[in-house]
Amino acid sequence: MSEINRLRWKCRRGMLELDLVLNQFLEQDYLAMDSTSKQAFETLLEAGDEELWTLITGEAASAAPELQAVMERLRAC
């Protein structure tokens, strides 16, 4: 459970929209993902708020193919 608590902390952002999407994703989808997708999600959390928001909304395309599946799941939240 400490992994989820650590990720909850990383999901706290400066944008309310990001907080809502990331925390909903964490609660609903994260535990069911495989380890590769979990690592991709953690990689996404390293991005700045504006960059992450443009990736989630589809305004910017992710250059990394391994992030695409996670981005699709985030967009569904």
C-alpha atoms as one frame of an Amber mdcrd trajectory, in Angstrom:
protein
   0.000   0.000   0.000   2.956   2.344   0.423   3.354   2.347  -3.377  -0.169
   3.764  -3.767   0.446   6.360  -1.064   3.667   7.440  -2.771   1.836   7.757
  -6.072  -1.041   9.692  -4.466   1.523  12.228  -3.352   3.011  12.423  -6.871
  -0.492  12.886  -8.323  -0.973  16.081  -6.304  -0.479  18.814  -8.856  -0.906
  22.540  -9.226  -3.890  22.091 -11.543  -7.192  20.891 -10.113  -7.999  19.160
 -13.415  -4.830  17.090 -13.181  -5.504  16.231  -9.548  -8.939  14.921 -10.464
  -7.887  12.902 -13.507  -4.738  11.431 -11.978  -6.340  10.453  -8.683  -9.357
   8.913 -10.393  -7.012   6.939 -12.646  -4.940   5.833  -9.673  -7.994   4.610
  -7.779  -9.746   2.906 -10.703  -7.084   1.643 -13.106  -3.592   1.592 -11.662
  -3.684  -1.665  -9.690  -5.018  -3.607 -12.686  -2.155  -2.512 -14.962   0.898
  -4.575 -15.813   4.341  -3.504 -14.596   5.279  -1.883 -17.923   2.180   0.315
 -17.855   2.761   1.174 -14.197   6.286   2.296 -15.054   4.938   4.365 -17.956
   2.472   6.065 -15.595   5.268   6.915 -13.185   7.284   8.305 -16.087   4.345
  10.526 -17.016   4.183  11.827 -13.457   7.687  13.252 -13.919   6.359  15.713
 -16.525   5.418  19.245 -15.594   1.762  20.154 -15.168   1.331  21.944 -18.498
   3.107  19.223 -20.469   1.150  16.476 -18.739  -2.165  18.258 -19.285  -1.489
  18.702 -23.030  -0.627  15.003 -23.282  -3.805  13.959 -21.466  -6.056  16.252
 -23.493  -4.441  15.166 -26.750  -3.180  18.653 -27.589   0.325  17.182 -27.771
   1.336  13.775 -29.008   3.518  11.595 -26.845   6.819  10.803 -28.510   7.179
   7.554 -26.579   5.042   4.666 -27.863   5.125   2.913 -24.475   3.189   5.845
 -23.016   0.320   5.662 -25.513  -1.694   2.938 -23.750  -1.519   4.794 -20.440
  -2.487   8.055 -22.145  -5.574   6.410 -23.642  -6.610   5.130 -20.215  -6.027
   8.553 -18.659  -8.159  10.214 -21.337 -10.994   7.852 -20.477 -11.087   9.104
 -16.861
